[in-house]
Amino acid sequence: MVLLRVCHRFGRPPRFPSFLSMAAPQQPAPLSGSAPKRFRAMATDVAAAAVDPPAARGCPAMKAEFAKHAEYLNALNDKRERLVKASRDVTMNSKKVIFQVHRITKVNRDEVLSKAENDLAAVVNQYIAKLVKELQGTDFWKLRRAYTFGVQEYVEAATLCRFCKTGTLLSLAEINDSLLALSDKSVEPLQLNVLDYLLGVADLSGELMRLAIGRISDGEVEYAKTICAFVRDIYRELTLVVPLMDDNNEMKKKMEVMLQSVVKIENACFSVHVRGSEYIPLLGSSGDPDYSFFGASDFDQ
């Protein structure tokens, strides 16, 4: 301030030290014409991109593609839900057929088998037909987990009826041939795969074990021995097939249960064969037979 007053008094402009007179370096002036052109060009490009960006130009086609995939997935989920409901109906009614077969006695065999076969035909015409209608003409293997349990139960009921009637095993080819009549000839028909068939046959051993114990309690020991030989043959054949299967985790578990069924039938037949004179009178005199005589105390499990 003193320096300013002195300079003002003598009429001289103030002279600042060099370090006070240093200012921030200024940018050199751009060449005439270059910067404005670049700015105008960039502004034009930005404005054009804002009006019609590349993503906006491809948006309608992408939306249409996503809408098509969403429609496909929604239809597939709806089909899966319908298959789960149909499979549940097949399971429930197939179990009724199995319960009907277990009512067989010496005097009502033909009557019970006839009613069981009629009930099984109703399962095919009413409930299996729904599965065929939903799955024909499609990649039905994609939805296998939605209907496999119903198919396994149907195979179990169908093979049980066939064995009780003829003493033979219903083959996969015969089951698939019966499904052809339910399919539209103009599209690919539904065909059961080998895994579902074998899983159903493995479950058959448990029902045959119960049937054999019931026949022994009714005095039909020879019929029980026939069942024992049949189940033993199935188990022996499956022990050769299961190790060669790719998806065999579930089948391995069923093979363990199948072995238990074979052992129970063999123990029951062996006990009656060795000490039949003691067991048969006891069985005939009791309205509620004790299956522990046959080494099958967990019969109801």
Secondary structure as UniProt FT lines:
FT   HELIX           2..10
FT   HELIX           18..21
FT   TURN            32..33
FT   HELIX           34..51
FT   HELIX           54..101
FT   TURN            102..103
FT   HELIX           109..123
FT   HELIX           124..128
FT   HELIX           129..135
FT   TURN            136..137
FT   HELIX           140..143
FT   HELIX           144..166
FT   HELIX           172..180
FT   TURN            181..182
FT   TURN            185..186
FT   HELIX           194..217
FT   TURN            218..219
FT   HELIX           221..241
FT   HELIX           242..244
FT   HELIX           249..285
FT   HELIX           291..294
FT   TURN            297..300
//
